[in-house]
Every structure is written in structure tokens, then in C-alpha cells.
Amino acid sequence: MSEWVVEVRNLNKYFGRHHVLKDITLRVRFGEVVSIIGASGSGKSTLLRCLNGLEPIQSGEIFIDGVCITANGVNLSKVRQSIGMIFQSFNLFPHMTALENITLAPQKVKRMPRVEAERIALELLRKVGLEEKAHAYPAQLSGGQKQRVAIARSLAMNPKVMMFDEPTSALDPETVKDVLDVMKELAREGMTMIVVTHEMGFAREVSDRVVHLDDGRIVEEGPPEEIFYRPKHPRTREFLSKVINI
């Protein structure tokens, strides 16, 4: 079995004539935490959507756990079962409780018995610090609580990789820490994670590797201590000088 859970080879993505992602090559090991940083509009979110098969690409190859998801005839729905995707918006079903949101996919997709799905859901709610909110509806939850329920919902499918697209960008500042703490715990437990983030402190503390995306290209990547304290590329130095003191 390959050591890479995600492998991207020469990916190119266009929106019309606009070349959004340019010859992206990236590999992520099992158990690795990779943070993707860069200015708004650099292609970070588009890259995640391509990795999840939500956006078609014009050229290149994407492998998830050894399966080429860009090949003709691939069962994308099956591949997506091994990918947890956390968006900026929480995408919870408003007419369902937190517990029902989490148990829906295991029951419908994996044909898991309801009792087993609820047992796992309660364990996951406990993990994200929301066991007492099991029967609350999304409208009764804060933004940070909704995002933690969304994380629990993704974990219920036992994914091989978790992808986060700016998971704290829509949150009030006082709720950001709770979500980041959950993500840090997942990293400590060995979850493979690809995180698009503006939270430089998180990227510095938790990442095994940091990737700087600029104008659709990977201009620099390496361990956080190198990227944040000894960046080599002038575009990386320029970007970091605007968001942190280096």
C-alpha cells in the first residue's frame, strides 16, 4: 500500500479562460497534517474542492488512497466516503438535531443500524465537547458548536483524510478556540488532515508541513519552522510579513 493518502500530479484547473491552479503537485502521507496558506484568491479552496471531486479539472491526476478519482468511470461517491470535508459554512440540516445530523450518513450510506449509529454519534459529540447538545437543533447552537457538530458528522464516516476549508472563518472570535482545540486533538490522534487556514498560530503549532499557494502555484512548502521563520521565496516572505511579524 502506498504511503500517500493523497497524491496530486500536475493538476491544472480553469474557470473559463482563468487559470486557477497551475501544475499543482502535492503528496500527503497517512497521519500527516498539511496546512495550506496564502492570500485570498490564490486557489486554496478550489484545490480542496478538486481533491474532493467537487470541481472537475482540465489536466493532471488526483489519487485518494491509491484510487485515481480523475479517471473515467471512477465511483466518486464511494471515494468520498473516505474523505471528511469541513466547509466554512456548516451545512447542517436545520430540521434535524445534532444527533440526527451525525447519524444520517452512517445509516443511509453504510447501512449501519440506528442503535450503533447513535452510540458512535454520542461518542463523537463527547469528543467534540457537545454531548449535552445531542438533541439540540442547529438554530439552538452557536457557530462554533455547529462547526464542531459538522466535524463529528464527518468523523462518523470514519474517513481516511479530513479536509478543512477555512473552518473558523465564519465564527465569532470567542468560538474559534473551541474548534481549533478539536482539530488539534484530531492531529494528536494521528488523523490525516489538509487544512486551508488563515490561522497562522494553528498552522505553526500543529502542521507537519506548510504549503504556500500563490496565484495558483505552490511557491514554497516545508516544515512550519522553516516556512514561518526562514522562508526562502520572496512571495512567502511578503505574504507572511502582512499576516504575522517575522
C-alpha positions in Angstrom: 0.0 0.0 0.0 1.2 3.5 -0.8 2.4 5.7 2.0 0.4 8.6 0.4 -3.2 9.0 1.2 -3.4 12.0 -1.2 -1.3 12.4 -4.3 -1.7 15.2 -6.9 0.2 15.2 -10.1 0.4 18.3 -12.4 -3.1 19.5 -11.6 -4.5 22.3 -13.8 -7.8 23.9 -13.2 -9.5 26.6 -15.3 -12.7 28.7 -14.8 -13.3 29.7 -18.4 -10.0 31.3 -19.5 -8.9 31.9 -16.0 -6.1 29.6 -15.0 -6.8 29.0 -11.3 -4.5 26.1 -10.4 -1.2 25.7 -12.2 0.7 22.5 -12.3 0.0 21.6 -8.7 1.9 18.6 -7.5 1.4 17.6 -3.8 1.5 14.4 -1.7 0.2 13.9 1.8 1.2 10.9 4.0 -1.0 8.9 6.2 -1.1 10.7 9.6 0.3 13.9 8.3 -1.2 17.4 8.9 -0.7 19.8 6.0 -1.7 23.4 6.2 -2.3 25.4 3.0 -1.8 29.1 3.4 -1.9 32.0 1.0 -3.7 35.2 0.2 -7.4 35.2 -0.7 -7.9 34.3 -4.3 -4.8 32.2 -4.5 -6.7 29.0 -5.3 -6.7 27.3 -1.8 -10.4 26.5 -1.6 -10.6 25.4 -5.2 -7.7 23.0 -4.6 -9.7 21.3 -1.8 -12.8 21.1 -3.9 -10.8 19.4 -6.7 -9.3 16.9 -4.2 -12.8 16.0 -3.1 -14.1 15.7 -6.7 -16.4 18.6 -6.3 -14.7 20.5 -9.1 -13.6 18.9 -12.4 -10.0 19.5 -13.5 -8.7 20.2 -17.0 -5.5 18.1 -16.7 -3.5 16.1 -14.2 -4.3 13.3 -11.8 -5.6 13.1 -8.3 -5.3 9.9 -6.2 -7.1 9.3 -2.9 -5.8 6.2 -1.0 -4.5 4.8 -4.3 -7.7 5.4 -6.3 -7.4 7.9 -9.2 -10.5 10.0 -8.8 -9.9 11.8 -12.1 -10.0 8.6 -14.2 -13.0 7.8 -16.3 -15.7 5.7 -14.7 -14.4 6.1 -11.1 -17.1 5.8 -8.4 -16.7 9.2 -6.8 -19.5 8.7 -4.3 -17.6 5.7 -2.9 -14.3 7.6 -2.8 -15.9 10.5 -1.0 -16.9 8.1 1.8 -13.3 8.1 2.9 -13.0 11.9 2.8 -14.3 14.2 5.6 -14.9 17.7 4.3 -15.5 20.7 6.6 -16.6 23.9 4.9 -16.7 27.5 6.0 -20.5 27.1 6.3 -21.6 24.3 8.5 -24.2 22.7 6.1 -26.2 21.0 8.9 -29.8 20.0 8.2 -31.8 22.6 10.1 -34.8 20.3 10.7 -32.6 17.6 12.4 -31.0 17.5 15.8 -27.2 17.3 16.2 -27.6 13.6 16.8 -29.7 13.1 13.8 -27.3 15.1 11.6 -24.5 12.8 12.7 -26.3 9.5 12.3 -27.9 10.2 8.9 -25.0 9.2 6.6 -23.8 6.1 8.6 -27.4 4.8 8.4 -28.1 5.7 4.8 -24.7 5.1 3.2 -23.2 2.4 5.4 -26.5 0.8 6.3 -25.5 1.0 10.0 -28.2 0.0 12.5 -29.7 3.1 14.2 -28.6 2.0 17.7 -25.0 1.6 16.6 -25.0 4.9 14.7 -26.4 6.7 17.7 -23.8 5.1 20.0 -21.0 6.3 17.8 -22.6 9.8 17.4 -22.8 10.2 21.2 -19.1 9.2 21.5 -18.2 11.8 18.8 -20.3 14.5 20.4 -18.4 13.8 23.7 -15.2 14.0 21.8 -16.0 17.5 20.5 -17.4 18.6 23.8 -21.1 18.7 22.9 -22.7 15.6 24.4 -25.3 17.7 26.1 -26.3 19.2 22.8 -27.3 15.9 21.2 -31.0 16.8 20.9 -30.5 20.5 20.1 -31.3 21.8 16.6 -28.8 23.9 14.6 -30.7 27.1 15.3 -30.1 26.5 19.0 -26.3 26.2 18.6 -23.6 28.9 18.2 -21.5 29.0 15.1 -18.6 27.2 16.9 -20.9 24.5 18.2 -22.4 24.0 14.7 -18.9 23.6 13.3 -18.0 21.0 15.9 -21.1 19.1 15.1 -20.1 19.2 11.4 -16.7 17.8 12.4 -18.4 15.0 14.4 -20.6 14.2 11.4 -17.6 13.8 9.2 -15.8 11.6 11.7 -18.9 9.3 11.9 -18.0 8.0 8.5 -14.5 7.0 9.7 -12.7 9.0 7.0 -9.1 8.3 6.0 -8.4 12.0 5.5 -10.1 15.2 6.8 -10.1 18.3 4.7 -10.9 21.7 6.3 -11.7 24.8 4.2 -11.2 27.8 6.5 -13.2 26.1 9.2 -13.1 29.1 11.6 -13.5 32.0 9.1 -17.3 32.3 9.7 -17.0 32.1 13.5 -17.1 34.7 16.3 -13.6 35.1 17.8 -14.7 33.6 21.1 -15.7 30.4 19.5 -12.7 29.9 17.3 -10.6 28.3 20.1 -13.1 25.5 20.7 -13.0 24.4 17.1 -9.2 24.7 16.8 -8.8 22.6 20.0 -10.9 19.8 18.4 -8.7 19.9 15.3 -5.5 19.9 17.5 -6.8 16.8 19.3 -7.5 15.1 16.0 -4.0 15.8 14.9 -2.6 14.4 18.1 -4.6 11.2 17.5 -3.0 10.8 14.0 -5.8 11.9 11.7 -4.6 12.8 8.2 -5.6 16.4 7.7 -5.4 19.0 4.9 -6.3 22.4 6.3 -6.8 25.6 4.4 -6.4 28.3 7.0 -5.7 31.9 7.9 -4.9 30.8 11.5 -1.2 31.1 11.4 -0.8 30.1 15.0 -2.6 26.8 14.3 -0.5 26.1 11.2 2.7 26.8 13.1 1.8 24.6 16.1 0.0 21.6 14.5 1.3 21.2 11.0 3.9 18.7 9.9 4.2 20.6 6.7 3.0 24.0 5.4 2.3 24.7 1.7 2.2 28.3 0.4 -0.1 28.8 -2.5 0.3 32.0 -4.5 -1.6 32.8 -7.7 -2.5 29.2 -8.3 1.0 27.8 -7.8 2.8 26.1 -4.9 5.7 28.5 -4.4 7.1 27.0 -1.2 6.5 24.1 1.2 8.3 22.7 4.2 8.2 22.2 7.9 6.5 25.1 9.8 9.7 26.2 11.4 11.2 26.8 8.0 8.2 28.4 6.4 7.5 30.8 9.2 11.0 31.6 10.4 13.2 31.0 7.4 11.0 31.4 4.3 13.1 31.2 1.1 10.7 32.5 -1.6 10.1 36.3 -1.7 6.4 35.8 -2.2 6.2 33.8 1.0 8.2 36.4 2.9 5.9 39.1 1.5 2.7 37.2 2.5 3.9 36.4 6.0 5.0 39.9 6.6 1.4 41.0 6.1 -0.1 38.5 8.5 2.5 37.9 11.2 5.6 39.5 12.5 8.7 37.6 11.2 
